[in-house]
Amino acid sequence: MTLPVDLLKQAQRIARRRDVNLSTVIAEAVSEGLRVYAATKRSEEVFNGYRKALTGFSKDEMAILDGVILELPARR
């Protein structure tokens, strides 16, 4: 694996500061990046699922689904 020099230097500084080896810092960074990537993909899938499920509703139907009251209640 190759890394840009700036990132490698930053990882080395973190490793020295934490008194751990460089591979630990890099493994943690990659692991966190993969976790964030997976969470982003799940969010996109949920969003796309909602968008697909709600396609075709009119503006009034969407307002009802959103809980927006379109008319004042009738007086008694």
PASE-905089 format. One record per residue (C-alpha): residue number from 1; x, y, z. Coordinates in Angstrom, 2 decimals. Each point is the difference from the previous one (the first is absolute). Example, Ala and Ser with C-alpha at 12.3 -4.5 7.8 and 13.67 -1.06 7.14 Angstrom:
2
<node><num>1</num><c1>12.30</c1><c2>-4.50</c2><c3>7.80</c3></node>
<node><num>2</num><c1>1.37</c1><c2>3.44</c2><c3>-0.66</c3></node>
***
This chain:
76
<node><num>1</num><c1>0.00</c1><c2>0.00</c2><c3>0.00</c3></node>
<node><num>2</num><c1>1.21</c1><c2>3.47</c2><c3>-0.75</c3></node>
<node><num>3</num><c1>-1.12</c1><c2>3.17</c2><c3>1.73</c3></node>
<node><num>4</num><c1>0.49</c1><c2>3.67</c2><c3>-0.85</c3></node>
<node><num>5</num><c1>2.97</c1><c2>1.39</c2><c3>1.92</c3></node>
<node><num>6</num><c1>-2.13</c1><c2>2.52</c2><c3>1.93</c3></node>
<node><num>7</num><c1>-2.36</c1><c2>-2.70</c2><c3>1.26</c3></node>
<node><num>8</num><c1>2.87</c1><c2>-2.27</c2><c3>0.96</c3></node>
<node><num>9</num><c1>1.69</c1><c2>2.78</c2><c3>1.97</c3></node>
<node><num>10</num><c1>-3.26</c1><c2>0.82</c2><c3>1.76</c3></node>
<node><num>11</num><c1>-0.50</c1><c2>-3.67</c2><c3>0.90</c3></node>
<node><num>12</num><c1>3.58</c1><c2>-0.20</c2><c3>1.29</c3></node>
<node><num>13</num><c1>-0.56</c1><c2>3.04</c2><c3>2.23</c3></node>
<node><num>14</num><c1>-3.18</c1><c2>-1.55</c2><c3>1.40</c3></node>
<node><num>15</num><c1>1.78</c1><c2>-3.32</c2><c3>0.59</c3></node>
<node><num>16</num><c1>2.86</c1><c2>1.72</c2><c3>1.88</c3></node>
<node><num>17</num><c1>-2.42</c1><c2>2.08</c2><c3>2.06</c3></node>
<node><num>18</num><c1>-2.03</c1><c2>-3.08</c2><c3>0.97</c3></node>
<node><num>19</num><c1>3.09</c1><c2>-2.21</c2><c3>0.38</c3></node>
<node><num>20</num><c1>-1.33</c1><c2>-2.64</c2><c3>-2.40</c3></node>
<node><num>21</num><c1>1.39</c1><c2>-1.34</c2><c3>-3.24</c3></node>
<node><num>22</num><c1>-0.83</c1><c2>1.54</c2><c3>-3.34</c3></node>
<node><num>23</num><c1>-2.00</c1><c2>-2.99</c2><c3>-1.24</c3></node>
<node><num>24</num><c1>-2.38</c1><c2>0.37</c2><c3>2.97</c3></node>
<node><num>25</num><c1>-0.78</c1><c2>3.60</c2><c3>-0.92</c3></node>
<node><num>26</num><c1>-0.46</c1><c2>-0.85</c2><c3>-3.66</c3></node>
<node><num>27</num><c1>-2.20</c1><c2>-3.01</c2><c3>0.79</c3></node>
<node><num>28</num><c1>-2.20</c1><c2>2.13</c2><c3>2.27</c3></node>
<node><num>29</num><c1>-0.30</c1><c2>2.70</c2><c3>-2.67</c3></node>
<node><num>30</num><c1>-0.91</c1><c2>-2.52</c2><c3>-2.70</c3></node>
<node><num>31</num><c1>-2.48</c1><c2>-1.72</c2><c3>2.31</c3></node>
<node><num>32</num><c1>-1.70</c1><c2>3.29</c2><c3>0.86</c3></node>
<node><num>33</num><c1>-0.11</c1><c2>0.99</c2><c3>-3.66</c3></node>
<node><num>34</num><c1>-1.62</c1><c2>-3.31</c2><c3>-0.93</c3></node>
<node><num>35</num><c1>-2.53</c1><c2>0.38</c2><c3>2.83</c3></node>
<node><num>36</num><c1>-0.95</c1><c2>3.48</c2><c3>-1.19</c3></node>
<node><num>37</num><c1>-0.20</c1><c2>-1.23</c2><c3>-3.60</c3></node>
<node><num>38</num><c1>-2.33</c1><c2>-2.85</c2><c3>0.98</c3></node>
<node><num>39</num><c1>-2.20</c1><c2>2.33</c2><c3>2.06</c3></node>
<node><num>40</num><c1>-0.22</c1><c2>2.42</c2><c3>-2.92</c3></node>
<node><num>41</num><c1>-1.03</c1><c2>-2.79</c2><c3>-2.36</c3></node>
<node><num>42</num><c1>-2.70</c1><c2>-1.19</c2><c3>2.44</c3></node>
<node><num>43</num><c1>-1.33</c1><c2>3.55</c2><c3>0.30</c3></node>
<node><num>44</num><c1>-0.13</c1><c2>0.36</c2><c3>-3.77</c3></node>
<node><num>45</num><c1>-1.86</c1><c2>-3.31</c2><c3>-0.29</c3></node>
<node><num>46</num><c1>-2.58</c1><c2>1.10</c2><c3>2.59</c3></node>
<node><num>47</num><c1>-0.42</c1><c2>3.37</c2><c3>-1.69</c3></node>
<node><num>48</num><c1>-0.44</c1><c2>-1.62</c2><c3>-3.41</c3></node>
<node><num>49</num><c1>-2.51</c1><c2>-2.46</c2><c3>1.47</c3></node>
<node><num>50</num><c1>-2.10</c1><c2>2.83</c2><c3>1.41</c3></node>
<node><num>51</num><c1>0.24</c1><c2>1.96</c2><c3>-3.22</c3></node>
<node><num>52</num><c1>-1.12</c1><c2>-3.03</c2><c3>-2.02</c3></node>
<node><num>53</num><c1>-2.85</c1><c2>-0.76</c2><c3>2.42</c3></node>
<node><num>54</num><c1>-1.28</c1><c2>3.59</c2><c3>-0.06</c3></node>
<node><num>55</num><c1>0.26</c1><c2>0.58</c2><c3>-3.75</c3></node>
<node><num>56</num><c1>-3.38</c1><c2>0.69</c2><c3>-1.52</c3></node>
<node><num>57</num><c1>-1.68</c1><c2>1.65</c2><c3>2.99</c3></node>
<node><num>58</num><c1>-1.57</c1><c2>3.38</c2><c3>-0.68</c3></node>
<node><num>59</num><c1>1.03</c1><c2>3.11</c2><c3>1.91</c3></node>
<node><num>60</num><c1>-3.12</c1><c2>-0.28</c2><c3>2.21</c3></node>
<node><num>61</num><c1>0.65</c1><c2>-3.70</c2><c3>0.68</c3></node>
<node><num>62</num><c1>3.59</c1><c2>0.78</c2><c3>0.94</c3></node>
<node><num>63</num><c1>-1.18</c1><c2>2.72</c2><c3>2.37</c3></node>
<node><num>64</num><c1>-2.32</c1><c2>-2.51</c2><c3>1.69</c3></node>
<node><num>65</num><c1>2.85</c1><c2>-2.50</c2><c3>0.29</c3></node>
<node><num>66</num><c1>2.18</c1><c2>2.73</c2><c3>1.48</c3></node>
<node><num>67</num><c1>-2.72</c1><c2>0.84</c2><c3>2.53</c3></node>
<node><num>68</num><c1>-0.70</c1><c2>3.47</c2><c3>-1.33</c3></node>
<node><num>69</num><c1>-3.53</c1><c2>1.23</c2><c3>0.57</c3></node>
<node><num>70</num><c1>-1.28</c1><c2>1.52</c2><c3>-3.24</c3></node>
<node><num>71</num><c1>-3.26</c1><c2>1.43</c2><c3>1.36</c3></node>
<node><num>72</num><c1>-1.14</c1><c2>1.56</c2><c3>3.21</c3></node>
<node><num>73</num><c1>-2.28</c1><c2>-2.27</c2><c3>2.02</c3></node>
<node><num>74</num><c1>-3.71</c1><c2>0.65</c2><c3>-0.41</c3></node>
<node><num>75</num><c1>-1.63</c1><c2>2.10</c2><c3>2.74</c3></node>
<node><num>76</num><c1>-2.60</c1><c2>-1.68</c2><c3>2.13</c3></node>
***
